[in-house]
Amino acid sequence: MSKILLVDVRELTQDQRAAIDAAARQRGYRAAFVSSEAEAEAIAPEAEILFSLNAALLPRAPKLKWLCVPFAGVDAYLKPALEDRRDILLSSSSGAYGVTIAEHIVMVTLMLMRRQMEYTEVVRRGGWRRDLPIRAIHGSRIAVLGAGDIGREAAVRLRAFAPASIVGVNRSGRNPGDIFDAVVPVDALDDLLPRVDLLIMALPGTPETRHILDARRLELLPEDAFIVNVGRGSAIDEAALASQLRAGRFAGVALDVFEHEPLPPDDPLRACPRLLITPHVAGNMTLSYTVARIVELFLEDFANYCDGRPLARRVEPGKGY
């Protein structure tokens, strides 16, 4: 009897399903593709491998040995989903989202710096003006908080605009691939923030990153700085940010992620000035390249799993990434 690989990723093309099916058959697995939660729940009890974003399937999968999540962030799968299932391997799709999120970063940064939200409103109201002072990525001092795949892809694209500097911030202070002008450890963040024109945040959701940008650190940034957050909403103290925006601080802020999603209709952030809100769309699976890359990474780790090698994107529960 074939072992079961349960695939609950609805965005796959027929070619991508065929590639997974062929790899599964070659390794003695049956790839079960589902199109509804009911189908997934019916097959989950026999699944050894689960390629899915549905954490609710875990209690129904007693034979599960490996969960591959088609997202880069996996904090939602650590507690309580896998808290009592330490025998299960957990891997992410880190490395699939850098391109689409980097392009989102460039988009919102230009919208903020070139005052696109305000110009759109002027035109919508029947006006016509051309004199709003704008800023440029060119010559800006950029800090990227989170120098992983997303941060590196963003730095590569922002480099084309000739910023004054791009400094990465990570746990180790190492500069992977010399993409950044410099990389500093997190404990140097307080010294860096006062010298930043644009702060990009691409952090995972871990206890260490929660409110890493709190009220005190927000005040360390220049009053006319820009902030873009595409990592996890928990990395920013949202109440402190809203308070400072209302007080006139910051030239512009773009948030794609929030502590509570969907963002409640009455959340104070919705009424803040100079704030560009997008509904967690920077890194979803609406770009075909992203889905193709997710499948490519899964098949790579599927081969690793079957051959007894370590998973390339295995998540360490203690770290959360």
GIKAUR-V623912 format. One record per helix or strand. SS is the DSSP state (a for helix, b for strand). FROM is the first residue (numbers start at 1). TO is the last residue. Records with the same first field share a line. If there is no record, write none. Layout:
SS = FROM-TO ; FROM-TO
//
This chain:
b = 3-8 ; 29-33 ; 47-52 ; 66-68 ; 89-91 ; 141-145 ; 165-170 ; 182-185 ; 198-201 ; 213-213 ; 226-229 ; 236-236 ; 252-255 ; 275-277 ; 314-314
a = 14-26 ; 37-44 ; 55-60 ; 75-78 ; 98-113 ; 116-124 ; 149-159 ; 176-178 ; 186-193 ; 215-220 ; 233-235 ; 238-246 ; 268-271 ; 288-306
//
